[in-house]
Amino acid sequence: MKKHLLTVSALALAVMSGSALAANGGDVQFIGTVTDTTCDIVPEANGAVSNVVQLGNVATSTAAAAAGDTSNLGAVVNFALKPKAGTTCNPAGMTNASFAFAGPLEVTGLAPQSGAATDAMVKLSAVNATGGAHDINKTQSVSQVTLTDLNDAAKGAQFSAQLIGGAQAGDYNSAVAYVVAYN
């Protein structure tokens, strides 16, 4: 009887532990590309290889409206995604590189992931895309550039970012991930 009670108690504990573990769930996103040729792509902003793009300070939209100006629109900051110095990306038979972005993209731009400026946005734009310049957002998250431009040390895949202040003052922090596919 004691062995049977011990077995039932252990089984009940195992079932309850499984239920407790199942209560906390979430998603993990894995992004990658399989290709016969790879190359290291690095971000470059203001001539320096860095994955941080400094957007400066802007006024809140309420302060800008009261002043009758557009001081809530930050300066456009250009950055590029390029092959690591001394390398090129030349997959056989391919002519373009497509950059797919993932992150807190909304129709109006890149939403903050943290910070007190919860209604600020960053307008991301593809500058030298093959189909012409366009915004990167929830409805258009892929941009394509020719390999000729990508491998040009003066160009790369060119983008711009502009901080747009909302009504909430404070810091703005966000990020996007990108995946490159050659076609």
Salt bridges, closest charged atoms under 4 A:
GLU44 OE2 - LYS82 NZ 2.96
ASP149 OD1 - LYS155 NZ 3.28
